[in-house]
Amino acid sequence: MLDLAAGGGRHARLAQGRGYRVTAVDLDISAASAIPGIEAIAHDLESGAPWPFTDASFEGIIVTNYLWRPLMPSLPGLLAPGGALLYETFARGHERFGKPSNPAFLLRPGELLECVRGRLRVVAYEELEIAEPRPAKVQRIAAVAE
Ligand SMILES: C[S@@+](CC[C@H](N)C(=O)[O-])C[C@H]1O[C@@H](n2cnc3c(N)ncnc32)[C@H](O)[C@@H]1O
């Protein structure tokens, strides 16, 4: 399981607790590297550098609250057959709730669907306002490699 822009590692920890072998990647791995049993890799995802792992084929990829568009086309190719992409981040319309408000960090309508179209099977997709843990406009997708 690959947790991209893993931050404090809340999803990495959850996945590991469910029995997955987890790789967490972030600029700052001070939190993730403190989680026993998780491989934490410090890497600038926006540098254009190659992925910091070789021959990677993941059972799942988790990306939450992070958007760097140049990465998105390569995500389906990192999944093993049957692997799932779970992606949730802020979408246009979130500006009224606060940051992020820069369009560079807000998904366009349907953008997560576009990202996987023709490459992954969409299991679930939502574009909605949520109230918890704080008001936000988000898109979320679960899509599977076949
Ligand atoms: C809002 S936090 C989300 C953390 C985690 N995914 C979560 O939802 O709890 C965004 C994360 O992106 C990471 N990040 C920002 N720019 C990055 C970059 N260029 N390369 C790698 N990670 C980056 C930050 O260090 C931070 O941990």
The ligand as an ORCA input file, in Angstrom:
! r2SCAN-3c Opt
* xyz 0 1
  C      -2.626     18.458      4.033
  S      -1.304     17.316      4.309
  C      -2.157     15.761      4.040
  C      -1.511     14.643      4.773
  C      -2.238     13.307      4.720
  N      -2.411     12.834      3.368
  C      -3.554     13.393      5.424
  O      -4.589     13.556      4.759
  O      -3.568     13.347      6.654
  C      -0.348     17.484      2.809
  C       0.955     16.714      2.850
  O       1.594     16.885      1.600
  C       2.977     16.911      1.839
  N       3.634     17.563      0.709
  C       3.474     18.842      0.300
  N       4.261     19.076     -0.741
  C       4.946     17.935     -0.984
  C       5.922     17.561     -1.933
  N       6.368     18.424     -2.839
  N       6.401     16.306     -1.905
  C       5.975     15.423     -0.976
  N       5.046     15.721     -0.056
  C       4.540     16.955     -0.052
  C       3.122     17.721      3.126
  O       4.364     17.506      3.740
  C       1.929     17.210      3.918
  O       2.312     16.123      4.725
*
